[in-house]
Amino acid sequence: MKNPITLILLLLLLSGCMTVAALSGSTQTNTSGSNTAIEGGYTSSATTTYQSGSSSNSTTTNSSTSNTKSAPPSAGAPSYNSMTQDVCAVGMSMGIQTFGIGISGGKHAVDKNCERLKLARILNDFGMKVAAVAILCQDERVFESMIQAGTPCPIDGKIGKDAQALWSKYDHERPDYDTYVKRMEDRKKADEEAQAQITADLDAMDKAQEIADKKIENAKKMKEWKHPR
């Protein structure tokens, strides 16, 4: 085209047919301490009319969604308090915490060893020394230590060797019966192994003596063969 004005008008008509549109979207999820989900979309377009007759369209849309979940408060286990120091009780408590629920509870338990010590102390204060020792002997550790010391615990009013004889006869009444049975089995096994070793040593000695006697006998026969009478 040789006419510049005609060329310019043609370009303006072409630019008027153009449309601009922008679309964008985003999704975001964040979890830290509590669960949070955020979702959103974004769309953009524009419309513009020029005097030359060209046009441009624009539209904007923005949306978001948020969902937040928080953890429940922690479960606190209760504590046990005694009103006086002279109480043989021990407090116990426990708590379980999950995301949806928390449970806790507590109770107290009697300390049998503490009661045994207090009873033995009171009996000793009353002058009942044998009775005080007898109640302490209900503990298998005390019973075992008394046996090892050669002073067996009282039984049926017997003390010393008479008590030892009764404990040997009625060993199932011992507070350390399970430990006692295992120890006796271990000792029996050790004695059998020792006896087997002694028997093996004696057999080896007999065999060695037999070999030595045979050598002496062969030497005598050889001597008689070389020097007959």
Secondary structure, 3 states (H helix, E strand, C coil): CCCHHHHHHHHHHHHHCCCCCEEEEEEEEEECCCEEEEEEEEEEEEEEECCCCCEEEEEEEEEEEEEEECCCCCCCCCCCCCCCCCCCEEEEEEEEECCCCEEEEEEEEECHHHHHHHHHHHHHHCCCHHHHHHHHCCCHHHHHHHHHCCCCCCECCECHHHHHHHHHHCHHHCCCHHHHHHHHHHHHHHHHHHHHHHHHHHHHHHHHHHHHHHHHHHHHHHHHHHCCC
